[in-house]
């Protein structure tokens, strides 16, 4: 390996091991969020993507606003603009709530000024990011979605954006909104918004159920009479046995009863007639089945679409000649 590649490989290994060590330095417990914040602060300039991950871990452990704001600014530095704007808008919303509460309680001016300063800083960051994103405004009364309907940006986290469900940040050059309806069905809607602009959209109607899969109805081949032919052989055998018994009984038995002999011979004659009928009808069935198969082999497949409609779906059934 070339010495330069060895040097680059060693440097990459050092960076990876250092990052892993930093993450491992924070023990689980009440001080873990503070430790993660300190690590993220140290990485904001050199590795903003990793800093964002650390801020997010801290925020999920202890949902405070400063880690959320740090998460947003780190995402912006990592050029993940849509996620950054979502997080920063939520941070502004939470900072405004705190400022209003402090003013209501007549908190000392120094604390209130610190919160207002943070709000101003985050708003300035949002203004810088406006050219990198677009926004979608959903046309609804009172900024409320109908019950049971939700919408999120595809890949977004509803817990990391502002509380307004009718305004969403989207990426440029096409993005997707994922709608969920009361039935549980979802629909992905593509939106195209120019940089720094709003696009007003209506709630799309719930998509219908997908059509059922096509059902291919295959015609049933006619009976070739094989079972009837076997039955004729069995019946013929029974007829032969009855005739032999009847004649033998009448000619060989002392004091033979003509009635018994008549029953045996008569039953044999009837069974023989049935066997003959079954055999020749089976032959006819075999001939018809053979002709049907030959006709099918010579005829190309034809397909017919039969509409299938009920109160929940529309589809089609395929029937035809195979």
C-alpha positions in Angstrom: 0.0 0.0 0.0 1.2 3.5 -0.8 2.5 5.4 2.2 -0.1 8.2 1.6 -3.0 5.7 1.7 -1.6 4.2 4.9 -1.6 7.7 6.4 -5.2 8.4 5.3 -6.4 5.1 6.6 -4.7 5.7 10.0 -6.2 9.2 10.2 -9.7 7.8 9.4 -9.3 5.1 12.0 -8.3 7.7 14.6 -11.3 9.9 13.8 -13.7 7.0 14.0 -12.3 5.7 17.3 -12.3 9.2 18.7 -16.0 9.7 17.8 -16.9 6.3 19.3 -15.0 7.1 22.4 -16.7 10.4 22.8 -20.1 8.7 22.6 -19.0 6.0 25.0 -17.8 8.6 27.5 -21.3 9.5 28.6 -22.6 7.1 31.2 -26.2 6.4 31.5 -27.9 8.4 34.2 -29.3 11.8 35.0 -26.2 13.5 33.6 -26.2 11.8 30.3 -28.1 14.5 28.4 -25.7 17.2 29.6 -22.8 15.1 28.6 -24.2 14.6 25.1 -24.8 18.3 24.8 -21.1 19.0 25.6 -19.9 16.5 23.1 -22.2 17.9 20.4 -21.0 21.4 21.2 -17.4 20.3 20.6 -18.3 18.7 17.3 -20.5 21.4 15.8 -17.8 22.9 13.5 -15.8 19.8 12.7 -18.6 17.2 12.3 -22.0 18.8 12.3 -23.8 15.6 11.3 -22.5 13.7 14.3 -23.2 16.8 16.5 -26.8 16.7 15.3 -27.0 13.0 16.3 -25.7 13.8 19.7 -28.1 16.7 20.2 -31.0 14.5 19.1 -30.0 11.8 21.6 -29.9 14.4 24.3 -33.3 15.8 23.3 -35.0 12.4 23.3 -33.6 11.7 26.8 -34.5 15.1 28.1 -36.7 17.2 25.8 -35.3 20.7 26.4 -35.3 23.4 23.9 -31.5 24.3 23.7 -30.6 20.7 22.5 -33.4 21.0 19.9 -32.1 24.3 18.7 -28.6 22.9 18.6 -29.9 19.9 16.6 -31.5 22.3 14.1 -28.4 24.5 13.6 -26.2 21.4 13.2 -28.5 19.9 10.6 -28.3 23.2 8.7 -24.5 23.1 8.8 -24.7 19.5 7.5 -26.9 20.9 4.7 -30.0 18.9 5.8 -32.1 21.9 5.3 -35.7 20.5 5.6 -35.0 18.7 8.8 -33.2 21.8 10.1 -36.1 24.1 9.5 -38.6 21.7 11.0 -36.5 21.5 14.2 -35.8 25.2 14.4 -39.5 26.1 13.9 -40.4 23.8 16.8 -37.6 25.4 18.9 -39.0 28.9 18.2 -42.5 27.8 19.2 -41.2 26.4 22.5 -39.0 29.4 23.2 -42.0 31.7 22.6 -44.1 29.7 25.1 -41.3 30.1 27.7 -41.0 33.8 27.0 -44.8 34.3 27.4 -44.7 32.4 30.7 -41.8 34.4 32.0 -43.6 37.7 31.1 -46.7 36.5 32.8 -44.8 35.6 36.0 -42.8 38.9 36.0 -39.5 37.0 35.9 -36.4 39.1 36.2 -35.4 40.9 33.0 -32.0 39.1 32.7 -33.7 35.6 32.3 -36.3 36.9 29.9 -33.7 38.7 27.8 -31.7 35.5 27.5 -34.7 33.6 26.2 -35.7 36.5 23.8 -32.1 36.5 22.5 -32.2 32.8 21.8 -35.5 33.2 19.9 -34.0 36.0 17.8 -30.9 33.9 17.0 -33.1 30.9 15.9 -35.3 33.2 13.8 -32.3 34.6 12.0 -31.1 31.0 11.3 -34.6 30.3 9.8 -34.4 33.3 7.6 -31.1 32.1 6.2 -32.5 28.7 5.4 -35.7 30.0 3.7 -34.0 29.9 0.3 -33.3 26.2 0.7 -36.8 24.9 1.4 -40.4 25.4 0.4 -43.6 25.1 2.4 -47.0 23.6 1.9 -50.1 25.0 3.5 -53.1 22.7 3.6 -56.4 24.4 3.1 -58.5 23.7 6.2 -60.7 25.7 8.6 -59.0 26.8 11.9 -55.7 25.1 11.0 -57.1 21.7 12.0 -57.2 18.5 10.0 -60.4 16.5 9.9 -60.6 13.8 12.6 -58.6 10.7 11.8 -56.6 12.3 9.0 -52.9 13.0 9.5 -50.1 14.1 7.2 -46.3 14.1 7.5 -43.5 14.8 5.1 -42.1 11.4 3.9 -39.2 10.6 6.1 -40.1 13.3 8.6 -40.8 13.0 12.4 -44.0 14.6 13.6 -42.4 15.1 17.1 -39.6 17.2 15.6 -41.7 19.9 13.8 -44.1 22.7 14.9 -47.5 21.9 16.3 -49.3 23.3 13.2 -50.5 20.2 11.3 -51.5 22.2 8.3 -48.1 23.7 7.4 -45.2 21.5 6.3 -41.7 22.1 5.2 -40.7 20.3 2.1 -37.6 19.9 0.0 -37.1 21.6 -3.4 -37.3 19.7 -6.7 -40.1 17.5 -5.5 -41.0 16.0 -2.2 -43.8 13.7 -0.9 -46.5 14.1 1.7 -47.8 10.9 3.4 -51.5 11.0 4.2 -53.2 8.6 6.6 -57.0 8.3 6.6 -59.4 7.0 9.3 -59.5 3.6 7.6 -55.7 3.2 8.0 -55.0 3.5 4.3 -52.2 5.8 3.2 -51.6 7.9 0.2 -48.3 9.5 -1.0 -48.8 12.9 -2.7 -46.0 14.5 -4.6 -45.5 18.3 -4.2 -43.3 20.7 -6.1 -42.6 24.0 -4.3 -40.2 26.7 -5.3 -37.6 28.0 -2.9 -38.9 30.3 -0.2 -42.5 30.0 -1.3 -45.8 28.6 0.0 -48.0 26.2 -2.0 -51.6 25.8 -1.0 -53.1 22.4 -1.4 -56.4 20.7 -0.6 -56.8 17.4 1.3 -56.8 14.7 -1.3 -59.7 12.2 -1.2 -59.1 8.8 0.3 -57.9 6.4 -2.4 -60.2 3.5 -3.3 -59.3 0.0 -2.3 -57.0 -1.6 -4.9 -58.8 -3.9 -7.4 -58.8 -7.6 -6.7 -56.3 -9.6 -8.6 -57.6 -11.0 -11.9 -59.2 -14.4 -11.7 -58.6 -16.7 -14.6 -61.5 -18.9 -15.1 -60.4 -22.1 -16.9 -63.1 -24.2 -18.6 -63.5 -27.7 -17.2 -62.5 -30.5 -19.6 -65.4 -33.0 -20.3 -65.4 -36.4 -18.6 -63.5 -38.9 -20.6 -65.5 -41.8 -19.2 -62.6 -43.7 -17.6 -64.4 -44.2 -14.3 -67.5 -45.4 -16.1 -65.4 -47.8 -18.2 -64.0 -49.4 -15.0 -67.5 -49.6 -13.6 -68.6 -51.5 -16.7 -65.8 -54.1 -16.2 -66.8 -54.6 -12.6 -70.5 -54.9 -13.5 -69.7 -57.3 -16.3 -67.8 -59.5 -13.9 -70.7 -59.5 -11.5 -73.1 -60.4 -14.3 -70.9 -63.3 -15.4 -70.6 -64.7 -11.8 -74.4 -64.5 -11.3 -75.1 -66.2 -14.6 -72.6 -69.0 -13.9 -74.0 -69.5 -10.4 -77.6 -69.5 -11.6 -77.0 -72.1 -14.3 -74.8 -74.3 -12.1 -77.3 -74.2 -9.3 -80.1 -75.3 -11.6 -78.2 -78.1 -13.3 -76.1 -79.5 -10.5 -78.0 -79.0 -7.2 -80.4 -81.7 -6.1 -83.9 -80.3 -5.6 -82.8 -76.9 -6.9 -85.4 -74.2 -6.6 -86.3 -72.6 -9.9 -87.0 -69.4 -8.1 -83.5 -69.0 -6.8 -82.0 -70.0 -10.1 -84.3 -67.4 -11.8 -83.2 -64.7 -9.5 -79.5 -65.4 -10.1 -79.9 -65.7 -13.9 -82.2 -62.7 -14.1 -79.8 -60.6 -12.0 -76.9 -61.6 -14.2 -78.8 -60.6 -17.4 -79.7 -57.2 -15.9 -76.1 -56.6 -14.7 -74.8 -57.7 -18.1 -77.1 -55.2 -19.9 -76.0 -52.5 -17.5 -72.3 -53.4 -18.2 -72.8 -53.2 -21.9 -74.5 -49.8 -21.7 -71.8 -48.4 -19.4 -69.0 -49.6 -21.6 -70.4 -48.1 -24.9 -71.4 -44.8 -23.2 -67.9 -44.6 -21.7 -66.5 -45.0 -25.2 -68.7 -42.2 -26.4 -67.5 -40.0 -23.6 -63.9 -40.8 -24.4 -64.4 -39.9 -28.1 -66.1 -36.6 -27.1 -63.3 -35.7 -24.7 -60.6 -36.5 -27.3 -62.4 -34.2 -29.8 -62.6 -31.4 -27.2 -58.9 -31.6 -26.5 -58.0 -31.6 -30.2 -60.2 -28.6 -30.7 -58.6 -26.7 -27.8 -55.1 -27.5 -29.1 -55.9 -26.0 -32.5 -57.7 -22.9 -31.1 -55.7 -19.9 -29.8 -56.4 -18.5 -26.3 -59.1 -15.9 -26.1 -59.6 -13.7 -23.0 -62.7 -11.8 -21.9 -62.7 -9.2 -19.1 -65.8 -9.4 -17.0 -66.4 -6.4 -14.7 -66.6 -7.1 -11.0 -68.3 -4.4 -8.9 -69.5 -4.3 -5.3 -69.9 -1.7 -2.6 -66.2 -1.6 -1.8 -64.2 -2.3 -4.9 -64.1 -2.3 -8.7 -62.1 -4.9 -10.5 -62.2 -7.4 -13.4 -62.4 -11.1 -13.8 -60.6 -12.7 -16.7 -62.4 -15.6 -18.4 -61.4 -17.2 -21.5 -60.3 -20.2 -23.5 -56.9 -21.6 -22.6 
